[in-house]
């Protein structure tokens, strides 16, 4: 390692190299927007920090103990993210078509879509049945997956809703 102040080369210890690596990993993590990669950088930074703390002239045991906790938490979170990704890859065909057609192009991640589907309920209506009535308080948002409907206000048809359109989004929001 070249020191520009002394203009001499100095030998770096394992501890020094690990310390620089830990801070480099931390710096890269600040630029990351993907939560999985952020966790990976956190694990590498914490692991390198532990090497730095252990291989010093006098090991720093208090931060080492805390870093074990942080390392364990991040590894568990990575496992959770990977499981969610694996589960989201198994979207049933009907939901997959819906996800690709409506939600993926808007930037929704497949894991978020699966959470949405877990909260959703499927309702099949017969022709003539109402999705919503004028003046009702809305407690749900509905998505037409198949078929269509009419929008009627004060007995007059003012519009229609078709496949892949939401019903009640304004009152729901």
N, C-alpha and C positions, 0 to 999 in steps of 0.2 A: 504494500500500500504506500503510495507516494504522498508525503506530507508537504504541501506547497509552502507552508510557513518555514519549516526547517530545511526544506529542499533535500530531504533524505527519505529513503525507503525504510519503512518499518514493517515488521512482521505482525500480522493480525492473528489473534488467538481465535479459537473456535467460538468462544464467548462473544468476541467483538463481531465476528462474521454473522453469528446468529442474531445479535442485537440489531445490526444493520438490516438484516433480512426481515426481522420482525417489524421494524419501522417502515420498510419498503412495502411490505404486505399491507400494513395499516394504511399507508398512503394510497395504494391502489384500491383498497376497499372503499375509500371515500369517493371514488369516481364510479363505483358500481351501482347500477340500478336494479339488477337482477338479484333477488333475495337469496337464491341458491348460491350464486357465485360470491355474494357478500359473506355468506356463512363459510364457504370454502376459504376465502381470504382470512376470515377471522380465525379459523382453525389453524391455518398455516402461521399466522402472526402469533397466536397464543403459544403454539408448539415451539416456534423459534424463540419466543420470549422466555419460555421455560428453560431452553438450552442455555440462553444467555445468563439467566439467573442461577442456574445450577453450576456452570463451569467458570464462574468468577473465582477470584482468589478465596473469597468467603461467600459461599452460596447464600442466596436470599430465600429463606424457607417460607416466610409469610406470603410473598407474592406467588411462590411456587404452589402453595396450597390453594390460593384463590384461583390461580390459572387452571388448576385441575378442575375446579368447579366450572369455570368458563368453557374449558375444552369439552367437558361432558355435556354441558347444555347445548353447545353448538353442534356436536356430533349427533345428539338426539334430535335436534331441529333439522339437520340434514337428512337423517333417516325419515323423519316425518314428511319432509318435502318430497323425497324420492317415492315414498309410499303414495302420497297424494297424486303425484305425476303418473305413477303406474296405474292407480285406480281410474284417473281421468282418461287414460289411454284406452280404457275398456268401456267407453260410452256406448250404450245400446244404439243400434242402427238408427231408430227414429230420432232419438235425441242428438245423435251425431249429425244427421242431416240438418236439424234445427240449429245446432251450434254453428256449423259451417256456414249455413245460409244467412243467419241473422246476427250472431254474436261474435264470431271469430273476426269477421271483417271490421267490427267496431273496436277491436282490441281487447276483448275479454279473454282472459286465459282459461283454458279448459278446466283447471282446478276450480276457478271461481264459478264457471258454468255448472259444474257438478254440485257445488254448494247451493246454487240457485235451484237446481233440479231437486235437491234433497228437501228444500223448503216448499216446493211446488206440489200442487195436487192436480190430478187429471180429472177433468169433468167432461162428460159427453152429453150434449143436449140434443133433443129431438127438434125437428123443424117447427117453428112457431114459438119455441120457448125463449124467454128473455134472458139475455146476458146481464142487463142492467135496466133499471127503470128510472125515469126522470124523477128527480127530487130525492132519490135514495142516497143515503150516506154510504160511500164506497169503503170497503175494508180490504179489498183485494184488487189486484191487477191481473187481467186475463189476456192471454195470447191465443189467437185463433190459429190452430195448427192445420185444420182441415175445414173446408166449407167457407161460408160467408154470412153476412147479416146486414140488416138495415138499421140506420140510425133515424129514429123518429122523435120529433119534439112537438109537443102540443098537437099530436095527431097527424103531423105533416112529415113526410119523409124528407130528410135534409142531407142524407149521405148514406154511405155504405162502408162496411168493413169487410176485408177479405183475408184470405190465408196470409199468415205471417204479419198480421197487424195486431196491435195492442188495443184493448178496450178498457177504458176507465183510467188511463194514465194521468190525466189532468186532475181528476178528483182524488185519485190515490195520492198523488204528490202533494 
